[in-house]
Structure formats: structure tokens, C-alpha cells
Amino acid sequence: MTSKISILAIDLAKGSFQVCAVGQDGMVVFNRAMSRTRLATLLADHPACIVAMEACATSHHWGRLAQSNGHEVRLVPAAYVKPFVKR
């Protein structure tokens, strides 16, 4: 992955995760679904950046994994995430 990514926004689920990478200019670099192993590899291989995800039961596990790889983790309360969901 390129180092121009400043924020990784992750939507957590059981088997696959939606990952949106945002560049320093605010533009979306990529937005794709990933498996558990690909997400762990992405967090390990990517240079340090901000990792944002909704606070839930599994977010603490993924947050600790991201922190161990040098990322800054931000857990967002569910009440603040809901307005961003588009239907």
C-alpha cells in the first residue's frame, strides 16, 4: 500500500470487513471488502496512520492489533456513526 493514506476507516463484521482508505487530501484512495487475514496483513504492512472504527465488542481486538503495528486507533461511538449510514 502507498504511504499517502492518512486514515483507514474500517466497518467491522464477522467474516468480511469494509475498509475505506482516505488520503491526506481527503479523497478516497480505495474502498473495498477484506477478509480477516487480509485486514490483519494490511494493518501489519501499512505505515502508521489513523485507524477509525465503530466501538463494538470486536473493535477492541482489532484496535489492539492496529496499535501493536504502530497505528493510532480511534473508536467512534455508535451514536456518532449512525448519521453517516446512507440508505
N, C-alpha and C positions, 0 to 999 in steps of 0.2 A: 504494500500500500504506500501511497505517497505521503510525505510529511506535511502537505498543505492542508490536511484535515485538522480542524481545531476542536470539533465536538462530534462525538458519537452518541446518537440518541438511540436507545435500544428499547423495543417493546417486547417484554418478556412473555413467554408462553411455555408450554410443557415440552414440545418437541422441536419447534422451529421458532426463530426469533426474527423480528423485522428490525433491520439496522439501517439507520439513516446517517450518513456522514455529511457534515457541513463544513465547508471551507472557511478560511479566515475572512473572506469577503461576504459571508452569509449565504452563499449559493450552495445548493445541494450537489455534492460530488457523486454520491451513489445512494440508492435506496433499494435494498434487496433483502430477501429472506435468507436466513442461515440456520444451519443445524447447530446442535450443542458443540460438537467438535470444531466446526469452522469458526464459531464465535470465540471459543477458547483460543484457537490459533490466531485469530485476528487481534485479540487483546494482548497476546504474548508477543506478536511480531510488530505491532504498530507502535510508533514513537509515542511518548507521553502526550496525552490530551485530556480534555474533559469528557467523562462518560456520564451521560444523564439517563436515568431510567425511573419508572414509576415505583414508588415504595410499596413493596408487597413481600410475601414470605420468601420468595427466591431471590429478590433483589439484593439481600444481604450477602448471599453466597457469591453472586456474580460481582458485587461490589468489592468484596474481599479479594476475589481473583484479579479484578482490574487494578486494585491498589497494590497488590503484590507485584504487578508488572509496571508500576510507576505512574499509573493514570490517576487523575483527580476525579473522584466519584461524587456525583450529586444525585441524591434520591429526592424525587419530587412527590409530594403528597397527592393522592388520587383526586382530591377535590380540585387541584390545580390542573390536572391532566385532562379531566373530563371536557372542559371548554374547547380543547384542541381537536377532539374527535369530530370528524365531519361525516355526515350521513347523507 
